[in-house]
Amino acid sequence: MMVNTAYFHHFIKEYAGKGRLVVQPRMGFSDIDVMRSGLHAVKEIDAPSIGTITLDSFTRNSNFQGAADAIRKGMVLNGYPIVSYSREENRRLIEGLRAPDFPVQVRHGSPLPEEIFKATIDAGIDAIEGGPVSYCFPYGRISLKRSVEAWSTCCKLFAAAGNGMGHIESFGGCMMGQLCPPSLLIAITIAETLFMMERGIRSYSLSLAQGTHTTQDIAGLNVLRQLGRKYLGPESEWHIVFYTFMGKFPLSYQGAKAIIEESARAAVRGGAERLIVKTVKEAHQIPSITDNVNALNMCNEVAITAFAHRFLQPDIPEWTSRIYEEADFLINLLLNQHSDIGKSLMSVFKKGYWDIPFCLHPDNKRLTQAKVDVDGFIYWSDIGKVPFSPHIRKNALRKEARLSSAELLKMLSFNQQKYDSLQFSSSHG
């Protein structure tokens, strides 16, 4: 049974009050001893840090027998198969490590995560992540209805185990990498959090991923906090987590280092309390424990400097206002569909009122498109059936021809090319 300590969120808020950014890796290993060594190494760094147990692809896809067979054969998986290990083994993994000064979170990626939630609860871990939209549309083939039902069950299980204080992080701020306008990302993460709230969860985090322009990222983080205050109410506990870029990563060391450092600066300047960190090896291999530790230390150092040199760019308030209007409109549209958020989510997607650009899931209308301009700002190029008001439509939409495959590939590679060009510039400067 999960212990009702709720210290995951409290740990983060304590450091936020001290002007510190909490850093967290995306680390997962299939061998228990290696996974434990990774958690221990993260705990020992000289920075406020959180341990991560990232699960393997067998487990994410509910192929628990495949994961168990791999363990038996001594195969190396791309994450930790928590369901295929026993309760005793999972408890031994975190024994003596998980404490008020070192929270641990399970990260997975499954649209049907009931067994993952059960194993997490049995292990005594009080923090997990995902959501009914964010872990259905990009990753799963199941219907949104089935995902909503599964996540309803999981939230209720987690709430019962931890008296409502188990912590769930919505992954809604990272749909389709960088190809989604920030207003929709923000609306999804607020919606997933309201969904959890309806089902008994009282501690959660709102997410946003690094995009293709830092000004837009900072504005998006500002909006996320404003709308969190508006919609989540005083009875809940929440904070904001920012992700280092989740799309096509720079190939060069210098480029990867630069985008990771920029994510830490954006997190601080946008007021995020926690950062999920990638490593300079991201584009080439599964990062080692040392790679993860080095990345965490780097982001901690950048964050300390960023706190000392925070400033507001002149164009951030303008972008904040624009993103706020769009996101608030989308959330109100959702709330007016049905008294149950799960049914509202199914309704807005069925009608095309919410529509994720480039997402091929059959429950997504696929009528909208977005583009990245030459400076890196992402904007709506076709709003499909999204019923934005004339005022918002005027500010949000740049009506253009549909993307060609070459343009889409260029957009997908925008950050890779932008930051890898720094490597070329430095070597020829």
N, C-alpha and C positions, 0 to 999 in steps of 0.2 A: 504494500500500500504506500502510495506516495506521501511523503511527510509534508504537512502543511506549514512550511516556513516562509514561502513566498519571497525568498531572499534574492532570487534572480533579478527581479525588477528593483528591489531596494538597493542592491549592490550598485547597480548602474546609476540610480538617482543620487546615491551618496557621492560617487565620483563626479557626477555632473555638477553637483553643488560646490565641488572644489575646483571647478574649471578644468576637468580632465576628460578626455575622450577614452571610453572603454574600447579596447581592440579585441577582435575575435577572428580566429582562422576558419577556413573551410576544410578542416583536416579530418581524414578518416582512413583507418587501416583495418584489414580483416583479421590480423593476428592480435589476440588480446594483449600480449606483452608489449608489442610495438605500439598499439593504441594507448596503452597505459603510459608508456614512455613519452608519447607525444603529449598527452594531457599533463604529465608531470613537467615537461619542458616548458609548456605554455604557462603553467602556474608559477614557475620559477623566474620568469622574466621580470625585469624592473619596470613594470608598467601595469596599469589596471587591465586585467585580461580575463577572458572567459574561455572555458574549455568547450570544444566542439567534438561531437561524435557524428560524423557524416556517414550516412549509410550507403551500402553498395547498390548497384543497379539490379541485381537479382531481387534483393529485398524491396526495393522501390516498386518493382513490377509484380510483387506478391509471389515470386518464385522461391519460396522458402526452402523447398526441397533441393533446388539447384544450389542455393547458398550453402545448405548443410552438406551436400555432396562435395562442394568445393573445399569446405573446411576440412572434411575428412581426408581429402586427397592432398591437403597441404597447398592448395592453389592460393595465389595472391589475388584478392579482389580489389575493386576500386573504392572500397569503403568498408564499414563495420556492419556485419550481418546480425543485428541485435535480436531478431526474431529466432534465428537459428541457433543462438547460444542459449543456455539455460538461464533461469532467473539467478541462480547462484553465481554463474560465471559473469553475468552482467553486473551484479552487485560487487563482485570482486574487482571488476574493472575500475570502479570509481572509489572503492574503499580507501579511506584515509586521504583522498584527494579532494573530493567534493565537500566543501565547507563554506561557511558564510563569506570567507575571503576568496572563494574560487567556485563560482557557479558553473554548471555544465549544461549544455543544450544539445538535444538530438536534432539533426537536420537530415531530411530524407528526400522528398520529391515525389511522394506517392499520392495518386488521386483516391485510392482506397486504403487508407492507413490504419484500419481498426487494429490489426495485429501489432503494428508498430507502436500505436498508442498503448496497447496493453503491456507490451514488453517494456516500454519506457516507464510506465507506472510501476510495474513489478520491480524494475531496477532501482526505484526510489529517486528517479530524476523528475524534476518539476518544470522543465522547460522544453518546448518543442516548437516546430514551425510549419507553415503551409496554409492552405485554405481551399475552399470548395471551387473557386474559380481559378486561382493562380496555380493550383496543382492538378487542374483538369484540362484546361484549354491548350496550354503549350505542350504538355507532357503526355496526357492520357488519351485513350480512344473511347473511354466510357462516356455516357451522356452526362450533361450537367445535372440532370435530375438525380441520377444515381450518386454522383459526387456530393451533391447537397445532402442526400440522405446519409451517406457514409460519414461526412464531416459533422453532421448533427449528432450522430451516435458517438463519435470521438470526443466532441466537445463535452457532451454530457458525462462520458466516462471520466474525462480529465477533471471536470468540475467536481464530480462526486468523490474522486480520489483525493483531491486537494482542497476540498471545501471552497471551491471557486477560485482558488489562488494559484493553481497551476498556470504557468505562463505560456501563451501561444503567440507566436510572431506571424502576422500576415505576410505572405510573400507577394501580395498584390502589387507592390511597387516595382516589380520586375517582370512585366509581360513582354515576351518576344524581344528580349534584349533592349536595344536602343530604338526600336521602331515604333514606339507608341508615344503619343503626346503626353506630357506629364499630368495634365488634368485628368485623363482617364486612369492612369496609374494610381493617382491619389484617390479618386473615387472608388476604385476597386479595393484598395487597402482599407479605407474607411468602412466600406460595405462589409468586407470580410470580418472586420473587428466588431461591427454591430451584430453580425450573424453570430459570432462567438459570445457576445454579450447576452443575446437572447437565450443562449443555451447554457448560461450559468458561469461562464468564464469572467473573472474580474481583473485579470492581470494580462496585459498584452502589449505588443509593440507594433507600431506602424512603420512601414518600410518604403524606401525609395532607392532606386539604383542610379548610379552615376550615368549620365547621358553623354551627349556630344558637345555640350557647351556648359562651362562652369556657372555662368550667370543664370542660365535656366535651371540648373541643378539647385543653386542656392535659393532662388525664388520658389522652386517647387517645395523645398524643405520648409520655407517660411509658411507657405500655404498649408502644408500638411499639419503643421502645429496649430495654425489658426482654425482649421476645420476639425481637428481633433478636439480642441477646446469647445467648439460649437456643438458637436454631435455626440461626444462620448460621455459627458456628464461627470459630476464630482465623485460619484460612487466607485468609479473605476480607476485602475492604476495603469498608466501607459507611458511609453517613451518612444523616441524615434530612432530607428536604425537605418544607416546608409550603407549601400553596397558598393565596393569597388566594381568598376565596369564589368557587366555580365555578358557582353557581346564578344565579337572577334577581337582577340587580344593582340597587342603589339608583339612582334617576333623578336625584336632586339632587346638586349639587356637595358640599354639606356631608355628606350621607349616604354618598356614595361615599368621600369622604375619611376619614370616621369608620370605615367597615368595613375599609378598607385599613390604616389605622393600628392598628386592633385586631388585624388578622392579624399585623402585625409584633410587637406585644406578646405575643400568644399563642405565636408561634414562639420568641421568646426565653425565655419562662417555661416552655415545654414542652421546651426543649433542642434544638430543630431547628437545624441548621447552615446551612440555605439556605432562602430564601423566593422563590417565584415570584410576582411582583408584577403586579397589575392597575392600571389607571389610572382617574382620575375620569371619563374619557370612555367607559368600558366599555359603558354601556347605550345609547350614542347613535351611535358611529361607530368605525371602525378608528383606534386611537390613533396619533398622529404620533410622530416621534422625540422631539420636545420633551415630549410627554405622558409618554412612557416614562421619560425622564430625570428629569422632575420627580417621578414616582412613586417611582423608585429612591432619589432623594435624600431624599424624605420618609420612606420606610421605614427608611433608614439612620439618620436622626436619631432616629426613634422607638425604634429598636432600641438605640442607644447609651444613651438615657435608661432604657429598660427593663432593660438589664443592670445599671444602677446602682441600680434599685429593685425587684429581684426579691423576691417573697415567695410563700409557699404558702398558699392559702386552705384553711380547715378542711375543706371538703367535697371537695377534690381527691383525697385518699387514698381516700375511700370510692368515688368514681367510678372511680379507677384500679383498685382491687380488682375491682370489678364487671365492667369492660370486659376486664380481664386474664382472668378466669375464662371469659367467653364466647369470647374470641378464641383462647385456648389450647385450649379444647375443640374449636373448629372446626378448628384446625390439626392437632390429634391425630387427629381424625376423617378428615381428608384423608390424613394419612401412613399410616393403617391400611388404605387402600383398595388401594394398589398400590406397588410399589417405584419406579415411574416417575411423577414428579409430573404430567407431561402426562396420562397415563392416569388418575391419581387425580382430576385436575380434571374430566375428562369424567365420571367415576363419581359424584362427589359432587353434581354438578348434575343428572345423569340421575336419581338417586335422590331428589332434592329435599333432600338433607342440607345443601347450600348453596343458598340461594334469595334472589335479589336483589329486594327490594320494588320494584314498579312497572316492572321491566325487562321489555319485551315480546318479547325475543329468544326464538325457539322452543325453544332448548336450556335455557331457564330455566323452572322449573315455575310460577312466578308465583302461589304459594300463600301467601307471606308478605306481611305489611304492616307498616309502621312509621308512627308519628305523631310530631308535634312538639307538646309541651305548651305551655301558656300562657307559660311562662318561656323556652322555646326548647330544652329538653332533648328529644332524639330517643330513642324507645324502641320496642321490638317490641310491636305490637298483635295480631299473629297470626304464630306461628312455623311454620305449615304443617307440613311433615314434618321440620323440623330437630330431631334427637333430643337436644336439650339434657337434661342430667340434671335430676332433680326440684329439686335445690337451685338450679341456674342458672335453670331455668324460673321458679321462684318469684320470684327477684330481677329477672329480665329482662323478664318478660311482664306487660303490663297488657291483659288480654283485653277487647276492645271490638268493637263492631259495625264492619262494613266501612266504609271511607271513602266519603262522597258526593263527587260531582265538585266541589261547592262547597268542601268541606273540603280536598280535594286542592289546589285552586287557592289557597286561603288559606295552606296549608302551603308551597307553592312560593314564595309571595310573602312569607313570614315576615320574612326579612332585609331585603328591599326596604322593606317597610312599617315595620319596626323602625327602620332607620337613616334613612329619609326623614323619619320623625317628628321626628328631631333637628333637621332643617331647619325644620320648622314650629315646634318649641318655641323654637328660638333666635330666630326672626323675630317671635315673639309673647311673648317673655320680658320 
